[in-house]
Amino acid sequence: MCNSVWETVRLTDEGIVNHRVGPLSIYLKKILNEVWVAASRDDRIEGESQALPPDAEWTRTALPAPYEKFVITPVFPDRSVVVDTDYFYRIYPGSNVRVYCRVPVFVRITPEAKPDLVITELPTVILSGTWFGIFTEGELSYALTSTVRRILEKKHFEPHLIVCPLEIHNTSNVDLKFEKICLRTERLSIYKKEGVLWSDETKITYHSKEEDSIIEAKAAVPAEAKGGKLITSPRTPVRKSFAVRTFKVLRDFNISGF
Amino acid sequence: MDVIAGLLEEYLTEARVLQLVRITILLILGLSVLLFIRRAIIRYVSKNYAPHYGMLTGKLVVYVGITLLLVMVLHDLGFGLTPLLGAAGVIGIALGFASQTSISNVISGFFLMAEQSFKVGDVMNVNGNVGIVLSIDTLSVKLRMFDNRFLRVPNESMIKSEFINITKFPIRRVDCHISVAYKEDLNRVSEILFDVAEKIPYSLQEPPPLLIFDKFGSSSIDLLFVAWATKEDFLKLRNGLNMGIKERFDKEGIEIPFPHVSVYAGSASKPLPVDLLKSEQKSIRT
């Protein structure tokens, strides 16, 4: 596993610095107090950056000072992520499962001397948009298809994917059936251990269909990544628990939407 | 001149001048404070709730404030509140008869605000005119149409007529009416349509796109393909889908037919033979 993905890069007024994070290649250059950023994506997840495409679209940002060092950090996507579980999932009353899903990171670039100054955030993988809710209200989210795994193996660790452990408890007296889970990633931190990115452990308690699920973000490094270092705080402050709609069956959107 | 000067001298006593100064100061200070409070309230309400509510609250503050100032000025001029209210009643009845339409608009305005079918910033279709709501005023609703014309709709008309609030809900459906030739493989057409939608970033995965077999048309098989976008991305998706479908159909050789007529002499006989003649050949008219 590559440990140098999340590092500080030094820019000078000459030349372009390339940096790869999974399938994303980032190109950075500096002119006085201005930083130019461009990006491209390919099918590889490691190795040298892709060559700068001739039609690269640069974004220019003028900064308060001509900083030289820039930090590349992983952050969760800027919206919730709706995970399609591939298969219909059913959890009996009184049962609980611990599953893992992997979420592609966004890359945040900030000056080392001024970490609160976000130059840009680039998705390593372009995720499609999806609507989580009903026709009259809901939230715009990212769609992700993921085999929510019960067991993780080393081959599943990739530099641009955050492993999110989820504990789902069905405390209701009916079956919990779902095909999609909405991950409120804005409330999760990111930890790094041996090059692998982990999120807080999320506990989801399902009480009944009528009620929203109770979500608890434990705000602590999960047991699998014990000793891991916190590298990114949540986008929104963590509350101990909150109740939101979390599960979705595809039949929610049927012909009534026509 | 002497007569006027004499009248002014007689009218402008010291007490009266003081009264006028007091009223002027009251009006200047009162209006300044009122405008300051109005601005602060609009800013606060717009920031914490919605610009629509900010505008409404601002208007309410101004109307109440001006009424209070007027009462204070009249009181200072020596008019009692009781006769004023009596006079207001009489004037109100007279004005009511004279301005039925305006009063109807005012009352309709209150109903429109209470109903909350739309707010400032919404995109509305009023009798075929589409525009953004600029303000909901005492007498009328004002819209900026997309060709930058100004539309004023009396509140009474808004109450009486149907209108469509295009941006009330967060997501919208894009409808693509597509016709393909009878020879085409519909399963292949379906695959292409879903693939085109999937590749457009503005197309939401959910609610999922849908293909509906519309009808056997006179020259084509008519289909309706629908996809969803957020209301902000609606136009981008509509353009993207229509252009994407045309491009892919051209690439895949799928025919979008134009209206045509095939002439047959009947089911038991062969079609009428038609030969294209070269330009140098003479056509024979019989």
Interface residues (C-beta under 8 A of the other chain):
Chain A: V82 I126 S128 G129 T130 W131 F132 F135 T136 E137 G138 L140 A143 F253 G257 F258
Chain B: F169 P170 I171 R173 E198 P201 Y202 S203 L204 Q205 E206 P207 P208 L210 I212 V226 W228 T230
